[in-house]
């Protein structure tokens, strides 16, 4: 039950999921070797990519090989979310 909630939270609200991971676990600290600037930029600009990187690093201990493909898919999800937001704003009637 709890695992499903965490996955759903990460899929719908990746920034909240990352913030909770940062507060309540050491996954982000381990994934980025104690650095705080790169995860913060990832939290603000590329949340799906950062979440995928952190999750893969926590589960496997490193990000290499096919894992980079998963991170790349998350990057495409981030770019897609920005592009769809721009498309919606462009097609909306002026206020």
C-alpha positions, 0 to 999 in steps of 0.5 A, a space after each residue: 500500500 505504501 509503495 503504491 502511494 510513493 510511486 503515485 506521488 512521484 509520478 504526479 508530483 515529482 518535486 514533492 516526492 523529491 523534497 520528501 526524499 531529501 528530508 526523510 532519507 539519505 538517498 539524494 545525499 548518497 546519489 549526489 555524493 553529499 553535494 546539494 547544488 545539483 539536486 536543488 537545480 534538478 528539483 527546480 528544473 528537471 524533477 522527473 530526471 532527478 527522481 529517476 536518477 536518485 531512485 536508480 542509484 538507490 536501488 542499484 548503487 550506480 547509474 550505468 548502462 541501461 539505467 541511463 536509458 531510463 534517466 533519458 526517458 525521464 528527461 524526455 518526460 521533463 521536456 515534454 511537460 514543459 512543451 505541453 505547458 507552453 502549448 496549452 498557454 499558446 492555445 488558451 484564449 487571452 484573459 
